[in-house]
Amino acid sequence: MKKKMFTFNTKTLVGTALGAALFTVLFMYVKIPTGIPETQLQTAYGIGGFFAALFGPLAGFLIAFIGHAISDIVQYGSAWWSWVVASGVAGFIMGLVYPRLHVEDGVLTGKDILLYNVFQVVANVVAWIVVAPVLDIVVYAEDPTLVFTQGAVAALTNAISAGVIGTLLLVLYSKTRAQKGSLTKE
């Protein structure tokens, strides 16, 4: 059965809600400082990448956008919208791999893992080296040197998080699914 890229059904809605909740909690509490101001290795992007690969680009966008926005609002009183948007863009691009993977069928090949990681690296580069710094400069009149440094560090650390955590979760999840055609009638 061919997967539709932009399907949003009950299963996707539940996955999005769960993903956004997990993203929010991890974004707030499970992060590693990098030494660059307001830039940490965020484990949330591993969860975001995993859910985006399972549910597609709309879910990926909403999980990262909502999770990041809620986290910022709870922690700081308001969201830093340029980075919230960048999170959503990263989730959306990661979700574009969705129709190409067959994790739900219990199949995750080395090629699938490579494909997921190519998508997540591209997503992190676009989101953090292009979208976040440009919006920081345009919207908040931030110092270009600082925001491009933050963006480069965020791209690297979020790619590590999505690569390690997201790949591990995809591998483990695929092992819980019955492979297509593995059940036989006796």
Protein Blocks (a to p, Z undefined) as FASTA:
>chain_A
ZZdfklccfklmmmmmmmmmmmmmmmmmmccdehiahiacdfklmmmmmmmmmnojklmm
mmmmmmmmmmmmmmnopacfklmmmmmmmmmmmmmmmmmpcklnopacfklmmmmmmmmm
mmmmmmmmmmmmmmmmmmnopafklmmmmmmmmmmmmmmmmmmmmmmmmmmmmmmpcceh
kaccZZ
